[in-house]
Amino acid sequence: MDFIKSFSSKLKLLLMDAIIMGITPILAIMIRFEGRIPDKEFAAFHDSLPWMVSLSLIIFYLYGMYHRIWHYARMRDLLALVGAVTLSQALIFIITIMAELHIPRSIPIITWLLTMGMVGFSRLLFKIDLDMITKSKGDKQNLLIVGAGDAGAMLVRELEQNDTANTRIVGFIDDDEKKRHGRLAGFPILGNVEELTEVVKAKAVDKIVIAIPSADGDTIRHIDNQCRNTGAKVCIMPGIYSMINGKMDMGEMRDISLEDLLRRDPIHLDFDQITSYISGKTVLITGAGGSIGSEISRQISRVGAREIILLGRGENSIYEIQQELTRKFPEQSYRTIIANITDRERMERIFAAYKPQVVFHAAAHKHVPLMEIQPDEAIRNNVFGTKNVAELADKYGAETFVLISTDKAVNPTSVMGATKRTAELVLQKINQGSKTRFVTVRFGNVLGSRGSVVPLFEREIAAGGPVTVTHKEMTRFFMTIPEAVQLVLQAGSQAEGGEVFLFDMGKPVKIKDMAEDLIRLHGLVPGEDIKIVYTGLRPGEKLYEELLTSEEGTTSTKHKKIFKAMINPLDEDDLDKCLAVLHDTTDKATILKTLKHMIPTYKSQQLEALEGKE
């Protein structure tokens, strides 16, 4: 059916061109002789018309005039049209001279002008969507675009070319005063963001689209607040990260998300550096089925690793990421391994078999309350699991080892944070006598990661509330998953060995404000439609997270969003003794006391309670 429709369209164009090629020379000669054509010229012209038309159609065919989709015509299509008409008339002109035909030389020139106009108009008819003209205007939504820039112009083009788009663009909103009262892509710029309410009312706007992919979170929040009281539906185009990662089409519109309200400036990566330490290498990712591990695997799949080993303990999550990656990156080689990092013998066999050159260690227990209950499991996985993988990376000659750490390792108040700080210390010790470059990267909470607060809030809102927040003043640093992983990859490229890198996390965000934002994004009113209940801090939690201790300082790096912490390692003998104690005990009090000895800034309510009983 599609073939028949396509053939029919091409045939219509061909017949239309044949008629035009037959009519324009007749009009040209009548214009030349003002309607009174001499017999000799008429005879020569009458005999020449068939081959003139045939030659023109052949040139048009060779120029691809019947293979172009004129509904989506661009400047290059117009140039091709000019070229086809010019070449056909030039050849006709040359042939008439060489054959000494009695046809005035002005005829091809007049014919060129007439043909350009008539053929151009015929293509314009294909460009115009006649359905849009005949459709009732009442069934369309009036659409206002915020952002009169490149993205806004591209959005207009996408919508105009989309046969199913049920929208009528009324104009643009932009804060740039230089653009005021101007036009973009044929549509007027109607005012600035502060005038949104008036414009929406005057133009009866049904939908607003924010088309500023590079806008930061504060800008998106301000625009969203202005839009909220207009009654119009508000959508947004994807941000820079989404478009870079190929997750969205430029013209795709979606509801505003919390990630949009927390956007920061795009991260500029040095892809040459990243490519140099990953491209052509065997890369092992532990915890590859998790939020961070899976995003690392997506991003390095674009760099061109020789083989990517996806290792994890959960078979479902590893299977899902492997299926996604092989679909998106069919040329990249993957290997899936189900294994537990605490199983030393199993991990040794894996390293001996595949000898990974780059290791991203993302596997960890990260749920703070759960690890408070069972600190021995946190020690086994976060400390000795990390120790296993790091020692094997050293033994089998890995070039780079990147540990994913957390801001909870700074002045920890939880077992999870203390075990991650211990893992950092273990890494620093192994690095001192190794050719492998061991590096730690510390960052805060990641939006959308498993176990994060946002999915919990979403579930509570869907259930009608209440939304549970631990404390009114609790704040956290947040990053998006792609943003965090891009910085992880960049930090790995800067590794010399033993560094602890910190990321510029921006401003800390109040959890209470996040909850209110999410409620509003669902079209509800915080405190009225959805209640917020404060439950109090859970064991191991603290109000504020930090990226550095008071004793630590930072130095800048080549990347403006990455800093290097100045951290003094623990005495090796003392570290070994503490690790031996932790390895041989499951007693909670002994574990907590040992962690406190290793990390003097560790403050444990459990330990204080145990010591109080003694």
N, C-alpha and C positions, 0 to 999 in steps of 0.2 A: 504493500500500500504506500509506504514512504517513497519507494522507487518510482511508482507511477505518478505520485504527487510531484516529485522532483523533476521527472521527465516532462510532465505537463507544464510546469513553470518555465523550464528552459525552452520548450517549444513555443510558448507564448512570447517569450522575449525574442526568439529568432524570427517569428512571423512579424512582430512589431517592428523589429529592425529592418526587415526586408521591405516593409511598407514605407518606412521612413527613408531608406536608401533609394527607393523608387520615386518618392515624392519630392525630396529636397533638390535633386538635380533639375527636375522640371520647374520647380519654383525658382531656382537659381537662374535658369536660362530665360524664364519669363521676366524676371526682374531685370536681367541684363539687357534684354531687347524691349522692355516696357510692354510686353504682351504681343509684339509683332515679330515673330521669329522668321528670319529669311529661310527659304527652302533648302539651300545648301547646308546651313548649320543645323536645320531641323533634321535632315536626312542623316547627317553624321551623328547627331545626338541620338536619334532614334535607334540607329544600329549599335551604338556604344553602350546604351543604358543597361542591357542585360549583364554584360561583363563587368561594368562598374559596380552594380549591385552585388554580383557574385564575389568580386574581389574584396569589397568592403566586408561582406559577411565572413569571408575566410580570415581576413585580418582580425576581425572581432573575435572569432573563435580562437585563433592563436594567442590572442591577448587574454584569454580566459574570461571573456565577457559573459559567457553562459555557465560558468562554474562558480561565480561569486554569489554570495548571499547578500543581495542588495538591501535587505531589511536592516543589516548591520554594517552598512557601507561606511568606510573611513576615507581619509584624505588619500591614501594610497590607491584606493579603488577609483577615486575621481581622477587621479593622475593617470591611471591605466586607461581610463575612458578617453582622456585627452590624447594620450599616445596612440590609441587605436584609431581614432578619427583622423588625427594628423597624418599618421603613416598611410592610411588608406587613400586619403585625398592627395598626398604627395606622390604616391605611386600612380594614381590616375593622371595627375598632372604630367608626370614624366612620360607615361605611355602615350598620352595624346600628342605630346611634342615629337616623340620619336616616330610615331606613326603618321605624323603630319595630318592629323585629323582637323577638320574645320570646326573646331570647338574653341570659342574664345578662352583665353588663358585665365580670365577672371572667374570663369564658372567654378573651378575647383575651390577657389577662395570663398566665393559666396556659399557654395555647397558646404564647405567646412563650417562656416558660421551657423548655417541653418541646421546642419546635422548635430553639431554640439548642443544647440538649444533643444532640439526635439528629442535626441537620445537622452540628454541629461534629464529632461522632464519625464521621460518614460521611466527612467531609473528612480526618479523621485517618487513616482507613484508606487513603486515597490517598497521604497523606504518608509512611506507613510503607512501606518497601520489603520486601514480603513475601518476595522472593527471598532477602534477607539473613537473614530468620528461618529459612527452610527450608534454606538452604545448610549444608553441613557446616562446623562451626567449625574443623576441622582444616586446611582449605586456605587459611586466612587468616594473614597476618603480623601479629605483635604490634608496634605502632608506638608509640614514645615521642617526645614533642615537647619540645625544649629551648627554653624561652621562653614563659612564660605571660602573654603580652601580647596586643595587638590582632592582631598577625600570627598568633600561635598560634591565637587564636579563629577568625580567618578561614580558617586552614588546616583546622581541624576542620570548619567548615561546607562547605568545598570537598570534603573527603573524604567527608562524610556524603551529599552530593548526587551524588557520582560513582558511578554504577551499576557501573562497572568497577573501582573501587578495591578491591584485594584485601587490605585492611588492617583491623585491629581496634585502635583507639586504647586504650592502657592508662592514659595519663595524661601529666602534664607534669613537667618539671624546671625550676626557677627559683631564682636566687640571692637573690631578694628575700624576706627573712625574714618580711615582713608577709603574704606569700602562702602561707606554709608551712601545710600541712594544710588549705588551702582547696580550692575547686573552680572550674574555669573551663569553661564550655560543657558542664557536667555531668560533667567528668572531674577526678579528684583530682590535686593537686600533690604529688608523691611525694618530693621532696627537692631538694637543690641539686646543682650540677655536681660537687662533690667526692664526692657519694654516687652518681654515675652507675653505677659498676661494680656496687654492691650492688643498685640498682634494676633494672638490666638482668638480673642473675642471678635476682632474686626474681620478676620479672614475665615471664621468658623472652622478652625483647625481641629481635625479629629486625631491626628497622630503627629508626634514630634520625634525626630530622629537626631540624636547627637552624633555628628560626623567629625569628631576630632580625635583620631586614633592616638595622637601623641599627648593628649591632655593628662595632667596629673590628677590624683584623687580629689584634691581640694577643688579643682575646677569642675570636675564631674559632679561633686557633691553640691556645689553652688548652683550649677545649671539644673540639677535634679530638684533642688529646693524651689527654684523659680517655676519649674514645670508643674510641681505637685498640685498647686491650687488652681490650675487652668482647667482641669477636667479632661484634658487630652491624654491619650495613651502615650507613654514615653518609651522609646527604644534607643538602642545605642549600636554603633558599628563596633567591630572588634578592635581591641587595643593593638599596639605595636607587637607585643609578645605573641599574641594569637596569630597575627598575620605572618610573622617571621617563622613561626613553628608550623605553619600550614594547617592550622586547626579550623580556619574560617575563610570563606570567600570574602572579597572586599565588599561586595554588595549585600552580605548577609546582615540582617538586623536581628537583635535579640533584646530581651529585657535587661535592664541595668542590674548588675550583680554587685555583691559586696567587694569583689576583686576590683571592680571599676572605681569604687569609692576609696580604695586604698592604693591606687596606682601611683607609681613614682616615675621619675625620668627613666627612659629606656636605657638598658645597659649596653654599652658599646664593647663588643668582644674583639679580642685580637685573634682572629681565626687562624692566622699563620702560626701563632704560638700553640694553640690548641691542637691544630692539625699535626704539628711536628712531634708531639709526644703521644698522640693517639693513632694517627693514620698509619695503617699497615701493621698495627700491633695487635696482640691477643689481649683482650681486656676482660677482667673478671669483675662482676658486680655482685656483691653479697647483698641479700635482702632485695633482690631484683624485682620481686613482686610487690614491694611496698611503694608508697607514694614517691619518695625521693629516688629509690633505686630504679623504678620503672621510668621516671622522667630522665634520669641519667642515660638509661639505655636508649630512649628515643633520640636524645640530642646527639649522642656519640654515633648513632647510626647514620647521621648526616655527614660525619667527619670521614668515614671510610676506614674503620678498624678492620684488621684482617679477620678476626673472629671475636664475637662477643659472647661470653659465657654468663648465662643468667642463672644464678644460684640462689636458692631460697628453701625454706623449710615447708612452706605451704604449696602443695601441688596445684591447687586451683588458681592461685594468683600467678604462679610461674607459667602455667598453661595459657592463661588469658593474655599476659603480656607477650608471650612468644607468638601467639596467634595474631595479635595486633601488629607486632613488628614485622613479621614475615609478609603480612598483607601490605603494609605501608612501604617497606624497604626490601623488596624481593631479591635484590642483588646482594644484600648484606648476609654474611654467614653467622648463624646463631647456634649455640649449644645450650640445652637446658639441663640443669642438674638439681635434683632434690637432695639436700644435705643439711645437716645441722652443724654450725660453725664450732660448737662445743665438742664435736666428735673429732678428736685430733687425728686418729688413724684414717678416717674417711677423707678429711681435708688434705692430709698428706698425699693420699693416692691421687686426688684431684690435681694438686700442684705438680706432682711428679709427672702426670700424664700430659698436662696442657701447658705448664710453665708460663703462666700469664705474665706479661710485661708491665701491665698497668692494672692496679687493683683499686676499686672504689668500694670501701667498706661501709655499707649503709645498714647492715643487719644490726638490730638492737632491740632491747625491751625499752619502751619509752613511756608507758602509762604510769604516771606518778603514784596515784593511790594504790594500784595493784603491786607495785614494787615495794611500797612501804610495808605491805602485808608479808611479802616473801622476799626479803633482801638476799637470801642465798641464791635464788634464781637470777636476780639482777646481777649478782657477782659472777655467777657461772657464765651468763651470756655476754654481758656488757664488758666484763673485764677479761675473763679467761677465753671467751670466744674471740675477742679482739686480739688477745695475745697469741692465740693459735694462728690466726690468719696472718698477723704481722710477722711472726717468726718464720712461717713457711714462705712468705714473700721474700724475706731476707735469704733464707736457705736456698731457694730456687731462682734467685737472681732477678726478681722483679725490679724494674727501673723506678717506678713511682707507686707510692701507696698513699691513698687519700682516705683519712678517717672523717666520717661525718659526725660532728659533735654538736653541742647545744649550749645555749646561754644558761641553761640550768646547771651547767658544770661550774659556774662562777658563784663563789660564796654559797655553795649548795645548801638547801634546806631539805632535800629529799634524797632518798637512797638512789633513785635514778640519776639525779644530777651528780651525786658523789661518785657513782660507778663510772659515769662518763668522764669525769675529771681524772679518775684513776686510770682509765684507758688512755687518756692523753699522756699521763706520766709514763705508762708502759711503753708507749710509742716513742717518747723522747729517749728512753733508755736504749731501746733496740736500735734507734737511729745512730747512736754514738759510735757503734762499731760496725756499721753496715754500709754497703755501697748503694743500697736502695734509698731513694729519697722519700722519707716518711714525713707527711704533712697532715696537720689537723685543720679542719675548717669548722668554725663555730657560727651558728646563726640561731635566730629565734624561731617562733612558731611559723608554720607553713600553712597558708590558707588551703583548705580542701584536703589536707592530709588525713589519713585514717586516725580516728580518735581525737581529732581537733574539735574545738568548741562549735564551729560553724555548722557541721552536720547535726550536732545535738540541738542547736537552736532551731534549725530547719524542721526537725522532727517535732519539736515542742510547739512550734507555730502551726504546723499542719494539724496537730491534735487539738488546736484551739487554746493552747497555753495551759498553765503559765510557763514563761521562759525563766529558767533558773540561772541566776548569776551568783557567784560566790560572794562578791563584795563590791560595793559601789565604786571604790577607788582602785580596784585591781586593774593593772595595765599589763600589756604584753607587746613585744615587738612582733610584727607580722611581715611576711613576704609571700609572694605567690610562688607556686612550685617551680614554674619555668625560670623565674628570676633567681631563685635560690640555686638551682642547678647550673645556670649559666655562670654564676659566680664560683661555684664549686669547680667547674671545668677550668675557669680562668685561673683560680688559685693553684690548681694542680700544675698548670703550665709554669708557674713562678717558683715551684718548690725547689729548694736547694738541699733541704733535709733538716728536720727538727722544728720547723716553724708551726706556730698556731696562728692561723689567719682568722680575722674577724671581718664581718661584712657590715657595710653601712646599712643599718636596718631602718633608717628614717626615724620618725617620731614614734614613741610608744603610743599604743591605742588603748583607750579604756574599753574593757569588755562590756560594760554597761552601754556605751555608745554603739558598739558593734551590734548588740542585741536590739537596740532601738532602730538602727539603720535597717537591719534585716526585717523587722516588723513593718517598717514603712515601705520597704521594697515589695512587700506582699500586699500593699494597698491598705494596710491596717494602721490603727493609731495606738502607739505604745501607751500602756496604762489604762486604756479604755477598751479597745477590742481585744488586746492581749496584755495580760498582767505580767509584770516582772517581779519575781520573788528572789530575795537574797538569802542564800542558804548558809553562808559562812565558809571560811577557808577549810579545805580538806587537808588531811594529814600530808605533810611534805610540801604544801603549796606556800607561796609567798606573794605578797601584793605586787611587788615590782621585780622584774627580771633585770639582770645586768649582763654586760658583755665583757667587763673587766673587773678584777678585784682592785682594791685601792693601791695594792703594791705593784700592780701591773701597769705598764705604759704601752704605748703603741708607736710604731714607726710607719710611715707611708710606704706604699709599694707603687709599682708602675701603673696600677689600676686605681682610679680615684675612689672606687667603692670598696676596695679591699685594704685592710690594715693588718700589720703584723704585731702580735702581742709579745711583750718582753717578759718571758716566763722563766723562772729559775727551776730547773729540774730537782727532784727529790734525790737525796743521797742514795746511790745504787744499793749499798748493803742494806740500808734501812728499807728501801723499796722491796728488795728480795725477801727480807724477813716478814714484812707485812703481807706480801703476796702468798708466802708459804702458810701463814696463819689463815688467810682467807680461803685458801685452797682446801684446807683440812677441816674446816668447821662449817656447821650449819646453824650454830647458836646465834640467835639474833643479837644479843648483847655484845658478844665477841666481835661480830661483824661490824656493828655500829661503832664500837670503841676503836677498832682497827682503822676504819675509814676516818674517824675523827683524828687519829694520830697522823695519818697520811695527809689529811687536808685540814689544817687547823681552823680554817674559816667555815668548816661544815657545822651547821647548827641543826641538831636533830631533836625534835620534841620527844620522840620515842626514847632516845638515849637519856635525855634529861629526866624523863619519867622513871626509867629503870634505875638511874643513879639516885633519884630521890627515894625510891623504895629501899635502896641499900643503906 
